[in-house]
Amino acid sequence: MPKTKKQKSSSAHKPHLSPPIAIALGSGMARGFAHIGVMRALARHGITPTIVSGTSIGALVGGCYLAGKLDEFEEWALSLNRRKIFSYLDFRVRSAGLIGGSRLNSLMEEHFSDLLIEDLPHPYIAIASDLATGHEVWLRKGNFMDAMRASFALPGVFPPVEINHRLLVDGALVNPVPVSACLAMGSRMTIAVDLNADMIGKATKPGHSYQTVAGFDVFNEHDVPAEDQRKVRNTLTQRLFRRESSNPSLFGVMVSALNIMQDRLTRSRLAGDPPDVHIKPAIGHIGFLEFEKAEEMIEEGEKAVERAMPEINSAINILLPRAMREEMEDRE
C-alpha cells in the first residue's frame, strides 16, 4: 500500500505517541480477501494498525499491507476467475502436497524476493504449525516470503516449508485468529478479524447447500475450457476435485473438515484471549475455494468494519490515552 499522509504521521518520528493498535487477521483460504476490505475501511477511519499478526491467508494479506503491496494484491485478487485459478495448480503425485506451489512462489518472488521481516515498518508475526510436534510457531524474523508460505501451507495441499530445521504447515491448525500474538507484542488495543464466525450461513443461503459449496469442481466446463482440463485430467485429479451431483469431492470434504476445526478452535482460543474488537464479515455462504468472488468479499470486509465502528470507537476512547487519540484525529 503506498504511503499516504495518514501513514506518515504515525512514522518513527513520534514512536511514543503512535497507538499500539494491533490487528489479528484470521485464516479462511479464499475468504481471506475480506481482509483487504477490512484494512481499506480502517484506513478511511484513520486507524492504521502498528502490530500485525496473521494466520494462513491472514498472514499473506497482513504481510502485503505492511510491505506496501496491498494495492497490487487487491488488483491480482480482482483479476481471478476459475480459469486463472486453474492455471496456478501444478499437481504433484509423489510429493508432500498435491499442489507444488512453484507457480505461486514465482508470483510472490516478483514482489517479495529477499525481503526480511525485519525490514517491515512495524512488527509482524506469521503463525505456523510444527508438523512434527504440533507446536504453534511464531515467525517474527527471517525471510518474509517463507514465513507467509509456511503460514498458508495447508496440509496435504501445499508441501511443508522448512524453516530453522522445522517442517512448518498452516497455522490454522493451532491458532486460526492469532490475538495471543498481538497481546504478546504489547498491543494496547486488539482488533480480530474472524472469517469463520458466519460458517453456518454457508448452508442456509438460498441456492446453496453443502453439496454445492464444499467441493471445487475444476472440471466444470462452464468455468474451465475442455482444452485446459486435459492438462490434469487423470484418475487421481478427477477423484480429488471432481464431485458427483449429490456429493462433495474428496478435496471438498478435506476443506470442510478444516472449516469445522477452525470454527471450534477459534471459539476456544478467543475465549481465552478475547480481542477488544471482534470483526465478523458475513461471508459464510462463500466457499473456501471461491477465489473468483474477491470483489464480493472485499466489499463485505468493508461493511463489517462499518458495522463495528461504534465498538471500535468505544474501544479507542477507553483503551488509548488522550494524546494517542488526538494524534489519530490529526491523521484524519
C-alpha positions as a Markdown table, in Angstrom:
| # | Residue | x | y | z |
|---|---|---|---|---|
| 1 | Met | 0.0 | 0.0 | 0.0 |
| 2 | Pro | 1.6 | 3.3 | -1.0 |
| 3 | Lys | 2.3 | 5.6 | 1.9 |
| 4 | Thr | -0.2 | 8.4 | 2.5 |
| 5 | Lys | -0.2 | 11.4 | 4.7 |
| 6 | Lys | -2.1 | 9.5 | 7.3 |
| 7 | Gln | 0.6 | 6.8 | 7.4 |
| 8 | Lys | 3.4 | 9.3 | 7.6 |
| 9 | Ser | 2.0 | 10.8 | 10.8 |
| 10 | Ser | 2.5 | 7.5 | 12.5 |
| 11 | Ser | 6.1 | 7.0 | 11.5 |
| 12 | Ala | 9.2 | 6.7 | 13.6 |
| 13 | His | 9.3 | 10.4 | 14.3 |
| 14 | Lys | 6.8 | 10.1 | 17.1 |
| 15 | Pro | 7.1 | 6.5 | 18.3 |
| 16 | His | 6.0 | 7.4 | 21.8 |
| 17 | Leu | 2.6 | 8.6 | 20.5 |
| 18 | Ser | 1.9 | 6.0 | 17.8 |
| 19 | Pro | -1.0 | 4.0 | 19.2 |
| 20 | Pro | -0.1 | 0.3 | 19.6 |
| 21 | Ile | -3.2 | -0.9 | 17.8 |
| 22 | Ala | -2.9 | -4.5 | 16.7 |
| 23 | Ile | -4.9 | -6.5 | 14.2 |
| 24 | Ala | -5.1 | -10.3 | 14.1 |
| 25 | Leu | -6.1 | -11.5 | 10.6 |
| 26 | Gly | -7.6 | -14.9 | 10.7 |
| 27 | Ser | -7.4 | -17.9 | 8.4 |
| 28 | Gly | -10.0 | -18.8 | 5.8 |
| 29 | Met | -8.4 | -19.5 | 2.4 |
| 30 | Ala | -10.3 | -17.6 | -0.3 |
| 31 | Arg | -12.4 | -15.8 | 2.3 |
| 32 | Gly | -9.3 | -14.0 | 3.3 |
| 33 | Phe | -9.9 | -11.5 | 0.5 |
| 34 | Ala | -12.3 | -9.9 | 3.0 |
| 35 | His | -9.2 | -8.8 | 5.0 |
| 36 | Ile | -8.5 | -6.4 | 2.1 |
| 37 | Gly | -11.8 | -4.6 | 2.6 |
| 38 | Val | -11.2 | -4.5 | 6.4 |
| 39 | Met | -7.8 | -2.8 | 6.0 |
| 40 | Arg | -9.3 | -0.3 | 3.5 |
| 41 | Ala | -12.2 | 0.6 | 5.7 |
| 42 | Leu | -10.0 | 1.0 | 8.8 |
| 43 | Ala | -7.6 | 3.3 | 6.9 |
| 44 | Arg | -10.6 | 5.5 | 5.9 |
| 45 | His | -11.3 | 6.0 | 9.6 |
| 46 | Gly | -7.7 | 6.9 | 10.3 |
| 47 | Ile | -7.0 | 3.6 | 12.0 |
| 48 | Thr | -3.6 | 2.1 | 11.0 |
| 49 | Pro | -2.5 | -0.9 | 13.0 |
| 50 | Thr | 1.1 | -0.9 | 14.0 |
| 51 | Ile | 1.2 | -4.6 | 15.0 |
| 52 | Val | 0.0 | -7.2 | 12.6 |
| 53 | Ser | -0.4 | -10.9 | 13.2 |
| 54 | Gly | -1.9 | -13.3 | 10.7 |
| 55 | Thr | -2.6 | -16.9 | 10.1 |
| 56 | Ser | -2.7 | -18.5 | 6.6 |
| 57 | Ile | -4.4 | -16.1 | 4.2 |
| 58 | Gly | -4.4 | -13.6 | 7.0 |
| 59 | Ala | -0.6 | -13.7 | 7.1 |
| 60 | Leu | -0.5 | -13.1 | 3.4 |
| 61 | Val | -2.8 | -10.1 | 3.5 |
| 62 | Gly | -1.2 | -8.7 | 6.6 |
| 63 | Gly | 2.2 | -9.1 | 5.0 |
| 64 | Cys | 1.1 | -7.3 | 1.9 |
| 65 | Tyr | -0.3 | -4.5 | 3.9 |
| 66 | Leu | 3.0 | -3.9 | 5.8 |
| 67 | Ala | 5.1 | -4.4 | 2.7 |
| 68 | Gly | 3.2 | -1.7 | 0.9 |
| 69 | Lys | 1.8 | -4.2 | -1.6 |
| 70 | Leu | -1.9 | -4.3 | -0.7 |
| 71 | Asp | -2.8 | -2.4 | -3.9 |
| 72 | Glu | -1.1 | -5.0 | -6.1 |
| 73 | Phe | -2.5 | -7.8 | -4.1 |
| 74 | Glu | -6.1 | -6.4 | -4.4 |
| 75 | Glu | -5.6 | -6.0 | -8.2 |
| 76 | Trp | -4.5 | -9.6 | -8.5 |
| 77 | Ala | -7.4 | -10.8 | -6.4 |
| 78 | Leu | -9.9 | -9.0 | -8.5 |
| 79 | Ser | -8.4 | -10.4 | -11.7 |
| 80 | Leu | -9.0 | -14.0 | -10.6 |
| 81 | Asn | -11.5 | -16.3 | -12.3 |
| 82 | Arg | -11.9 | -20.1 | -12.3 |
| 83 | Arg | -9.7 | -20.5 | -15.4 |
| 84 | Lys | -6.9 | -18.4 | -13.9 |
| 85 | Ile | -7.0 | -20.2 | -10.6 |
| 86 | Phe | -6.8 | -23.5 | -12.6 |
| 87 | Ser | -3.6 | -22.2 | -14.2 |
| 88 | Tyr | -1.9 | -22.0 | -10.8 |
| 89 | Leu | -2.5 | -25.6 | -9.9 |
| 90 | Asp | 0.7 | -27.6 | -10.5 |
| 91 | Phe | -0.3 | -31.0 | -9.4 |
| 92 | Arg | 2.3 | -33.4 | -7.9 |
| 93 | Val | 1.7 | -37.1 | -7.1 |
| 94 | Arg | 4.9 | -38.0 | -5.4 |
| 95 | Ser | 5.1 | -35.1 | -3.1 |
| 96 | Ala | 4.2 | -33.9 | 0.4 |
| 97 | Gly | 1.5 | -31.8 | -1.1 |
| 98 | Leu | -0.9 | -32.2 | -4.0 |
| 99 | Ile | 0.0 | -28.7 | -5.4 |
| 100 | Gly | 3.7 | -28.0 | -5.7 |
| 101 | Gly | 3.2 | -24.2 | -5.4 |
| 102 | Ser | 6.0 | -23.3 | -7.8 |
| 103 | Arg | 3.8 | -21.0 | -9.9 |
| 104 | Leu | 2.5 | -19.2 | -6.8 |
| 105 | Asn | 6.0 | -19.0 | -5.5 |
| 106 | Ser | 7.2 | -17.4 | -8.7 |
| 107 | Leu | 4.4 | -14.8 | -8.4 |
| 108 | Met | 5.4 | -14.0 | -4.8 |
| 109 | Glu | 9.1 | -13.7 | -5.7 |
| 110 | Glu | 8.3 | -10.9 | -8.1 |
| 111 | His | 7.2 | -8.7 | -5.1 |
| 112 | Phe | 8.9 | -10.1 | -2.0 |
| 113 | Ser | 12.3 | -11.6 | -3.2 |
| 114 | Asp | 15.0 | -11.2 | -0.5 |
| 115 | Leu | 12.7 | -9.1 | 1.8 |
| 116 | Leu | 13.2 | -9.8 | 5.5 |
| 117 | Ile | 10.5 | -9.5 | 8.2 |
| 118 | Glu | 12.9 | -7.1 | 10.0 |
| 119 | Asp | 12.7 | -4.8 | 7.0 |
| 120 | Leu | 8.9 | -4.2 | 7.6 |
| 121 | Pro | 7.9 | -0.8 | 9.1 |
| 122 | His | 6.0 | -2.5 | 12.0 |
| 123 | Pro | 6.1 | -5.8 | 14.0 |
| 124 | Tyr | 4.7 | -8.7 | 12.0 |
| 125 | Ile | 4.0 | -12.3 | 13.1 |
| 126 | Ala | 3.0 | -15.2 | 10.8 |
| 127 | Ile | 1.6 | -18.2 | 12.6 |
| 128 | Ala | 2.5 | -21.7 | 11.5 |
| 129 | Ser | 2.4 | -25.2 | 13.0 |
| 130 | Asp | 5.3 | -27.5 | 13.5 |
| 131 | Leu | 4.4 | -30.7 | 11.6 |
| 132 | Ala | 6.5 | -33.0 | 13.9 |
| 133 | Thr | 5.5 | -31.6 | 17.4 |
| 134 | Gly | 2.2 | -29.8 | 16.8 |
| 135 | His | 3.7 | -26.7 | 18.4 |
| 136 | Glu | 2.5 | -23.2 | 17.5 |
| 137 | Val | 5.3 | -21.3 | 15.8 |
| 138 | Trp | 5.5 | -17.5 | 15.6 |
| 139 | Leu | 7.6 | -16.3 | 12.7 |
| 140 | Arg | 8.9 | -12.9 | 13.5 |
| 141 | Lys | 12.3 | -12.8 | 11.9 |
| 142 | Gly | 13.9 | -14.0 | 8.7 |
| 143 | Asn | 12.7 | -14.5 | 5.1 |
| 144 | Phe | 9.4 | -12.8 | 4.7 |
| 145 | Met | 8.1 | -14.9 | 1.8 |
| 146 | Asp | 9.0 | -18.2 | 3.5 |
| 147 | Ala | 7.1 | -17.1 | 6.6 |
| 148 | Met | 3.9 | -16.4 | 4.6 |
| 149 | Arg | 4.3 | -19.6 | 2.7 |
| 150 | Ala | 4.7 | -21.6 | 5.9 |
| 151 | Ser | 1.6 | -20.0 | 7.4 |
| 152 | Phe | -0.7 | -21.0 | 4.5 |
| 153 | Ala | 0.8 | -24.4 | 3.7 |
| 154 | Leu | -2.4 | -26.4 | 4.0 |
| 155 | Pro | -1.5 | -30.0 | 4.9 |
| 156 | Gly | -2.0 | -32.3 | 2.0 |
| 157 | Val | -2.4 | -29.5 | -0.4 |
| 158 | Phe | 0.8 | -27.4 | -0.2 |
| 159 | Pro | 4.1 | -29.0 | 0.9 |
| 160 | Pro | 5.5 | -28.1 | 4.3 |
| 161 | Val | 8.1 | -25.3 | 4.4 |
| 162 | Glu | 11.3 | -25.9 | 6.2 |
| 163 | Ile | 12.5 | -23.0 | 8.4 |
| 164 | Asn | 15.2 | -23.4 | 11.1 |
| 165 | His | 15.2 | -27.2 | 10.6 |
| 166 | Arg | 11.5 | -27.5 | 11.3 |
| 167 | Leu | 8.8 | -28.5 | 8.8 |
| 168 | Leu | 6.0 | -26.0 | 9.1 |
| 169 | Val | 2.4 | -26.1 | 7.9 |
| 170 | Asp | -0.7 | -24.0 | 8.0 |
| 171 | Gly | -1.1 | -22.0 | 11.3 |
| 172 | Ala | -4.9 | -22.6 | 11.2 |
| 173 | Leu | -4.3 | -25.9 | 12.8 |
| 174 | Val | -3.2 | -24.3 | 16.1 |
| 175 | Asn | -4.3 | -20.6 | 16.1 |
| 176 | Pro | -6.9 | -19.5 | 13.4 |
| 177 | Val | -7.2 | -15.9 | 14.7 |
| 178 | Pro | -3.9 | -15.0 | 16.5 |
| 179 | Val | -5.0 | -12.5 | 19.1 |
| 180 | Ser | -2.5 | -14.0 | 21.5 |
| 181 | Ala | 0.4 | -13.0 | 19.3 |
| 182 | Cys | -0.8 | -9.3 | 19.3 |
| 183 | Leu | -1.1 | -9.3 | 23.1 |
| 184 | Ala | 2.5 | -10.7 | 23.4 |
| 185 | Met | 3.8 | -7.9 | 21.2 |
| 186 | Gly | 2.4 | -5.2 | 23.5 |
| 187 | Ser | -0.9 | -4.3 | 21.9 |
| 188 | Arg | -2.9 | -1.7 | 23.7 |
| 189 | Met | -6.0 | -2.4 | 21.6 |
| 190 | Thr | -6.5 | -5.5 | 19.5 |
| 191 | Ile | -8.9 | -6.0 | 16.6 |
| 192 | Ala | -9.6 | -9.5 | 15.5 |
| 193 | Val | -11.0 | -10.4 | 12.1 |
| 194 | Asp | -12.7 | -13.8 | 12.2 |
| 195 | Leu | -13.6 | -15.3 | 8.8 |
| 196 | Asn | -15.3 | -18.4 | 10.2 |
| 197 | Ala | -17.8 | -16.8 | 12.5 |
| 198 | Asp | -20.5 | -17.0 | 9.8 |
| 199 | Met | -19.8 | -20.6 | 8.8 |
| 200 | Ile | -23.4 | -21.8 | 9.4 |
| 201 | Gly | -24.6 | -19.3 | 6.7 |
| 202 | Lys | -22.9 | -21.4 | 4.0 |
| 203 | Ala | -25.7 | -24.0 | 4.2 |
| 204 | Thr | -28.6 | -21.6 | 4.8 |
| 205 | Lys | -28.3 | -19.1 | 2.0 |
| 206 | Pro | -30.8 | -19.6 | -0.8 |
| 207 | Gly | -29.4 | -21.7 | -3.6 |
| 208 | His | -26.6 | -23.1 | -1.6 |
| 209 | Ser | -26.0 | -26.4 | 0.2 |
| 210 | Tyr | -23.2 | -28.4 | 1.5 |
| 211 | Gln | -23.0 | -30.3 | -1.8 |
| 212 | Thr | -22.8 | -27.2 | -3.9 |
| 213 | Val | -20.2 | -25.2 | -2.0 |
| 214 | Ala | -18.0 | -27.7 | -0.3 |
| 215 | Gly | -16.4 | -29.1 | -3.5 |
| 216 | Phe | -14.2 | -27.5 | -6.0 |
| 217 | Asp | -15.2 | -28.8 | -9.4 |
| 218 | Val | -12.3 | -27.8 | -11.6 |
| 219 | Phe | -13.8 | -30.0 | -14.4 |
| 220 | Asn | -16.9 | -27.7 | -14.7 |
| 221 | Glu | -16.8 | -26.9 | -18.5 |
| 222 | His | -18.7 | -23.7 | -17.9 |
| 223 | Asp | -15.8 | -22.3 | -16.0 |
| 224 | Val | -12.7 | -24.1 | -17.4 |
| 225 | Pro | -12.5 | -24.9 | -21.1 |
| 226 | Ala | -12.0 | -28.5 | -22.1 |
| 227 | Glu | -8.5 | -27.9 | -23.5 |
| 228 | Asp | -7.3 | -26.7 | -20.1 |
| 229 | Gln | -8.9 | -29.6 | -18.3 |
| 230 | Arg | -6.9 | -32.1 | -20.3 |
| 231 | Lys | -3.7 | -30.8 | -18.6 |
| 232 | Val | -4.6 | -32.6 | -15.4 |
| 233 | Arg | -7.3 | -35.0 | -16.5 |
| 234 | Asn | -6.3 | -38.3 | -14.9 |
| 235 | Thr | -7.8 | -40.7 | -12.4 |
| 236 | Leu | -6.1 | -39.0 | -9.4 |
| 237 | Thr | -7.2 | -35.4 | -10.0 |
| 238 | Gln | -10.7 | -36.5 | -11.0 |
| 239 | Arg | -11.2 | -38.3 | -7.7 |
| 240 | Leu | -9.7 | -35.4 | -5.7 |
| 241 | Phe | -11.5 | -32.5 | -7.3 |
| 242 | Arg | -14.5 | -33.7 | -9.3 |
| 243 | Arg | -17.7 | -34.3 | -7.4 |
| 244 | Glu | -21.0 | -36.1 | -8.2 |
| 245 | Ser | -24.2 | -34.1 | -8.3 |
| 246 | Ser | -25.2 | -35.2 | -4.8 |
| 247 | Asn | -21.8 | -35.5 | -3.1 |
| 248 | Pro | -18.8 | -33.2 | -2.4 |
| 249 | Ser | -15.4 | -34.1 | -3.8 |
| 250 | Leu | -12.6 | -35.6 | -1.7 |
| 251 | Phe | -10.9 | -32.3 | -1.6 |
| 252 | Gly | -14.2 | -30.6 | -0.6 |
| 253 | Val | -14.5 | -32.9 | 2.3 |
| 254 | Met | -10.9 | -32.1 | 3.4 |
| 255 | Val | -11.6 | -28.4 | 3.2 |
| 256 | Ser | -14.9 | -28.6 | 5.0 |
| 257 | Ala | -13.4 | -30.7 | 7.8 |
| 258 | Leu | -10.7 | -28.0 | 8.2 |
| 259 | Asn | -13.5 | -25.4 | 8.3 |
| 260 | Ile | -15.2 | -27.1 | 11.2 |
| 261 | Met | -12.0 | -27.5 | 13.1 |
| 262 | Gln | -11.1 | -23.8 | 12.7 |
| 263 | Asp | -14.5 | -22.7 | 13.9 |
| 264 | Arg | -14.3 | -24.8 | 17.1 |
| 265 | Leu | -10.7 | -23.9 | 17.7 |
| 266 | Thr | -11.3 | -20.2 | 17.1 |
| 267 | Arg | -14.1 | -20.1 | 19.7 |
| 268 | Ser | -11.8 | -21.8 | 22.2 |
| 269 | Arg | -8.8 | -19.5 | 21.6 |
| 270 | Leu | -10.8 | -16.3 | 21.6 |
| 271 | Ala | -12.5 | -17.3 | 24.8 |
| 272 | Gly | -9.0 | -17.5 | 26.4 |
| 273 | Asp | -7.6 | -14.4 | 24.7 |
| 274 | Pro | -10.6 | -12.2 | 23.8 |
| 275 | Pro | -9.9 | -9.2 | 21.4 |
| 276 | Asp | -11.1 | -5.7 | 22.2 |
| 277 | Val | -13.0 | -5.6 | 18.9 |
| 278 | His | -14.3 | -8.7 | 17.1 |
| 279 | Ile | -15.0 | -8.1 | 13.4 |
| 280 | Lys | -17.0 | -10.9 | 11.7 |
| 281 | Pro | -17.6 | -10.5 | 7.9 |
| 282 | Ala | -20.8 | -12.2 | 6.8 |
| 283 | Ile | -19.1 | -14.5 | 4.2 |
| 284 | Gly | -20.3 | -17.9 | 5.4 |
| 285 | His | -22.1 | -18.5 | 2.1 |
| 286 | Ile | -18.8 | -18.3 | 0.2 |
| 287 | Gly | -16.8 | -21.5 | -0.2 |
| 288 | Phe | -13.2 | -21.8 | 0.9 |
| 289 | Leu | -12.0 | -22.1 | -2.7 |
| 290 | Glu | -14.2 | -19.5 | -4.4 |
| 291 | Phe | -11.3 | -17.1 | -5.1 |
| 292 | Glu | -13.2 | -15.7 | -8.0 |
| 293 | Lys | -15.5 | -13.8 | -5.6 |
| 294 | Ala | -12.9 | -11.4 | -4.4 |
| 295 | Glu | -15.0 | -8.3 | -5.2 |
| 296 | Glu | -17.9 | -9.5 | -3.0 |
| 297 | Met | -15.6 | -10.5 | -0.2 |
| 298 | Ile | -13.7 | -7.2 | -0.2 |
| 299 | Glu | -17.0 | -5.3 | -0.1 |
| 300 | Glu | -18.2 | -7.4 | 2.8 |
| 301 | Gly | -15.0 | -6.8 | 4.7 |
| 302 | Glu | -15.6 | -3.0 | 4.4 |
| 303 | Lys | -19.2 | -3.4 | 5.5 |
| 304 | Ala | -18.1 | -5.5 | 8.5 |
| 305 | Val | -15.9 | -2.6 | 9.7 |
| 306 | Glu | -18.6 | -0.1 | 9.3 |
| 307 | Arg | -20.9 | -2.3 | 11.4 |
| 308 | Ala | -18.2 | -2.5 | 14.1 |
| 309 | Met | -17.3 | 1.2 | 14.1 |
| 310 | Pro | -19.3 | 2.0 | 17.3 |
| 311 | Glu | -17.5 | -0.8 | 19.1 |
| 312 | Ile | -14.1 | 0.4 | 17.6 |
| 313 | Asn | -14.7 | 4.0 | 18.7 |
| 314 | Ser | -15.7 | 2.9 | 22.2 |
| 315 | Ala | -12.5 | 0.8 | 22.5 |
| 316 | Ile | -10.4 | 3.7 | 21.3 |
| 317 | Asn | -11.9 | 6.0 | 23.9 |
| 318 | Ile | -11.4 | 3.6 | 26.7 |
| 319 | Leu | -8.1 | 2.0 | 25.9 |
| 320 | Leu | -6.0 | 4.7 | 24.2 |
| 321 | Pro | -4.6 | 7.7 | 26.2 |
| 322 | Arg | -5.8 | 11.1 | 25.2 |
| 323 | Ala | -2.5 | 12.0 | 23.4 |
| 324 | Met | -2.8 | 9.0 | 21.2 |
| 325 | Arg | -6.5 | 9.7 | 20.4 |
| 326 | Glu | -5.6 | 13.3 | 19.4 |
| 327 | Glu | -2.8 | 12.0 | 17.1 |
| 328 | Met | -5.3 | 9.7 | 15.4 |
| 329 | Glu | -7.7 | 12.6 | 14.9 |
| 330 | Asp | -5.0 | 14.7 | 13.4 |
| 331 | Arg | -4.3 | 11.9 | 10.8 |
| 332 | Glu | -8.0 | 12.0 | 9.8 |
